[in-house]
Amino acid sequence: MDADALKAACLALTGAVETFPFNLETSVFKVGGKIFALSALDAHPLSVSLKCEPELAERLRAQHPAITGGWHLNKRHWNTVLLDGSVPDSMVRDMIEDSYDLVVASLTREQRRALGRP
């Protein structure tokens, strides 16, 4: 997955926006004002940090050397995925969607309704 595909996958989700609250190099993807993905899209190698259920986060790290605890984030709830081709693109997209879903679940009922979610 390259930077354009990563950005497209994040922005394809309902209500997702790209912001730059930390610096102009770090794209922060949010829904309902909450972060679900972070990436320095111009970085080499490219990576993305994603929210994850704690137990699943540990299993993914054990199975894939390219998945580590979230860089500068709460490692219990965040993974950083090195996009070096060792993790299939379909799996990265699933992880993006899972991160988005975790954040959407934490939004208010009104925010979820506005996104078309129960």
N, C-alpha and C positions, 0 to 999 in steps of 0.2 A: 504494500500500500504506500502510495506516495502522498505528498502534502496536499495536493489538490483533491485526491480521493478521500483523504481523512477529513478535510474541511467539508467536502460535499456530504459525507456520511453524517457528520455532526449537524450540519444545517438542514438536512432533509427531515429532521425530526420536528414535529409540530411545536411551534412556539420557540424554537431554538434560535439564539442570537450569538454572534461573535462579538466579544468585547476585549478591551486591552487595559484592564485596571492596574496591572503591575508595571508594564513597559510596552513599547511598541513591537517587541519581538515575540511576546508570549500571547498567543491567541487563547482566550478563555471563553469556552462555550457554556452558555447558561440557558436555563429554562425557568421561568417564574422568578428571575433574579438570583437563582442558585446555580452554582457551578456543577457541571457534570463531566467536563473534559477540559484539559489544558495541554497545550503543545506549543513549542517553539517551531513553527512550521518551516523556517529556513535552516533549522539545525541539521547537522550531519554528524552522526546518524540521527534520523528522525525518531521521535518517541512521542507517546501520548500517555497522560495520566488520567485514570478513570476510576470512578467510585465503584466499589464492589462489596458484596456481602462478605463479612470477615472469614467465614469458613471456606467459601469458594475462593477467596483471594489466596489463602494459604495453599489450597490444592493446586491452583493455577501456577503459583510460584514453584511448587515442587515438581510440576510436570513440564514446565517450560523455562529454560534458563533466560529467555528474553523477557520474562515477566518478573519484576522485582517489586518490593515495597515502594509505595508512592514517594517519589523524590520530593523532599521538603513538605510532605503531607503526612497526615495520620496514617501510618503504615497498616493499621488494623483495618481501615476502611478504603484505602486507595492503593491501586497498583499502577506502576509505570510499565508500559509495554514498548520495548525496543522494536521498531518496525524494520527489521533486517531481513524479512522474508521467512523467518523460521516459524512464525505464528501465522497461520492461514488468514488471508484477508477476510474470509467469511466469519472466522472466529473473532477478529478484531471488531467487525461490524456488530456482531452479537454482544460483545463486551461494551461497545458504545451504547447500544440500545438498553442493555441491562443497567448501565450507569444512569442513563436518562430516566428509565423507569423508577429507579430508586429515588431519584430527586423528585420526580413528579409525585410519587407516593407521599413525600414529605410536605407537599404544598397544601395550601388551604383548600377546602371543598370548592370554594368559588374559583380559585385558580385552576383546579383540576377540571371543573366544569367548562371553563373558558377554553381549555385545551381539548375538550371533547372526551374527557376521561371521567369515569364515575368517582 
